[in-house]
Amino acid sequence: MANLVMFCILAVVILGSAVLCVMTKRIMRAATFLLFVLLGVAGLYFLLDYTFLGAAQISIYAGGITMMYIFAIQLVSKRTLQGLVEHLKGSRVLFGGIVTVVGLLTVALVLLKNQFIYRACSVADAEVPMETIGTALLGSEKYQYVLPFEFISVFLLACIIGGIVVARKEKEK
Amino acid sequence: MFDFSIVTTWFDSLLRQTLGLGDFWSILIECILVGVLILAGYAMLAIVLIFMERKVCAYFQCRLGPMRVGPWGIFQVFADVLKMLIKEIFAVDKADKLLYCVAPFLVIIASVGTFSFLPWNKGAEILDFNVGIFLLTAVSSIGVIGIFMAGWGSNNKYGVVSAMRGAVQLISYEMSLGLCLVTAVILTGTMQVSGIVEAQTGPWNWLIFQGHVPAIIAFLVFLVAGNAEANRGPFDLAEAESELTAGYHTEYSGMGFGFYYLAEYLNLFVIAGIATTVFLGGWAPVNIGIEAFDAVMDYIPGIVWFLGKTFAIVWLLMWIRWTYPRLRIDQILKLEWKYLMPLCLLNLVLMTIIVAFGWHF
């Protein structure tokens, strides 16, 4: 019962903030509502006792990505952001609706087809110890993920170097 | 050693067996009670810290500090709180009212969130996850957004400049703060706060002794980075009064300002508390291996040890704050990105080597 109450509160927060994030006209407010959505999702992870993912969600998405969005907003000049109006045509609304329905159907079909939910429900919620997560992340056996981990690190390093190259001022010759 | 879990188990059985309440109601009552206790402790400590800061600052500057209200001025802070509560709260013209109102709450949530991770006594850890230290740094990162929103939402150019400075500084110093904690985690092998303290009980088992060189380096870097993270000391350029009036909370009055003020002092306490927990043994008493001495020390309850060590570090940080002049923004960023962070990374490698070869005590 307590789980259900918490889930309902979180669901209302997530959905309400998500709608407000899209509906608001001020971009800083949108970033704020996005923060609430991300925090709500972190709450869902905590509800499932998956504390590591919850902590990662808060520190990376809520603390990191949102802050990066805010910095990006700061770098854009104020005039380009003000008075942005776009009128939607009927055909585009229809197209958007169709894409949404197709997406929903795909997700529903995949979820029902592969029996993932039933398997997840049969296992009781339990905190995964940090050692298990650590060895799974950095082990090289089956179902261990050192290769993707290293790939992502190299990829991020490349991104950082690229960012520095873009931002670097050329010295006058 | 007094174990606080006796009290908590007694209360739990009181609710469940004596009163016959179910799971839902007993957990609800316990959660509310713990929440009230955290907030009460938070407010009490804030009052103590503000008074301490005024007195310490005054004595460093050869003044007396507040002396008029009550004997030795001890009621000064209560008078200030009363003043803050009855102030008018006004909104700024053309400001984003929503962000203006939400920002102080984000800052105070981050502060209370990190505050509730502190281990007060044996068996009196409030939030004790298996990812404790990681979650702690995660929660503290929400405060940055609150600070930025405050500057943006007040429609004040000083506010925005200060918020920019504050955000850049906090993001930078979070790096070395996290790396120092990871260094400690390597040594203890657990991220759980209670586990880290448990590993430090016993003679000469505080991490700073166990991990000798790298642990001492990590401790010192942690103090520097923590001072910057709490926006204090030589790193308080986000609220440099002479250039930015008051910084990101210039436009706040009443309790809105009060929340920033509280969060600032409590962040100082939280930083000192984490340093105590991770490096100086938390509630673990001073044990030196001589049985009689250790037995006497064990009689002193853990909360006394914890508060004593924490306030010693708070005093150290205040000493630093009132001794050194303020740094410039480029000096602050240079210190972090060119010196502290590489030092932390090297220190991490050093600690890994020491742990791998078993060279620690």
HADDOCK unambig.tbl for C-alpha pairs under 7 A between the chains (distance, minus, plus):
assign (segid A and resid 2 and name CA) (segid B and resid 24 and name CA) 6.44 0.50 0.50
assign (segid A and resid 51 and name CA) (segid B and resid 131 and name CA) 6.79 0.50 0.50
assign (segid A and resid 52 and name CA) (segid B and resid 131 and name CA) 6.08 0.50 0.50
assign (segid A and resid 55 and name CA) (segid B and resid 134 and name CA) 6.75 0.50 0.50
assign (segid A and resid 55 and name CA) (segid B and resid 135 and name CA) 4.88 0.50 0.50
assign (segid A and resid 55 and name CA) (segid B and resid 138 and name CA) 6.15 0.50 0.50
assign (segid A and resid 58 and name CA) (segid B and resid 138 and name CA) 5.67 0.50 0.50
assign (segid A and resid 58 and name CA) (segid B and resid 139 and name CA) 6.88 0.50 0.50
assign (segid A and resid 59 and name CA) (segid B and resid 138 and name CA) 4.09 0.50 0.50
assign (segid A and resid 59 and name CA) (segid B and resid 141 and name CA) 6.61 0.50 0.50
assign (segid A and resid 62 and name CA) (segid B and resid 142 and name CA) 6.92 0.50 0.50
assign (segid A and resid 63 and name CA) (segid B and resid 138 and name CA) 6.96 0.50 0.50
assign (segid A and resid 63 and name CA) (segid B and resid 141 and name CA) 5.08 0.50 0.50
assign (segid A and resid 63 and name CA) (segid B and resid 142 and name CA) 5.40 0.50 0.50
assign (segid A and resid 67 and name CA) (segid B and resid 145 and name CA) 6.51 0.50 0.50
assign (segid A and resid 129 and name CA) (segid B and resid 130 and name CA) 6.69 0.50 0.50
assign (segid A and resid 130 and name CA) (segid B and resid 130 and name CA) 6.68 0.50 0.50
assign (segid A and resid 130 and name CA) (segid B and resid 131 and name CA) 6.90 0.50 0.50
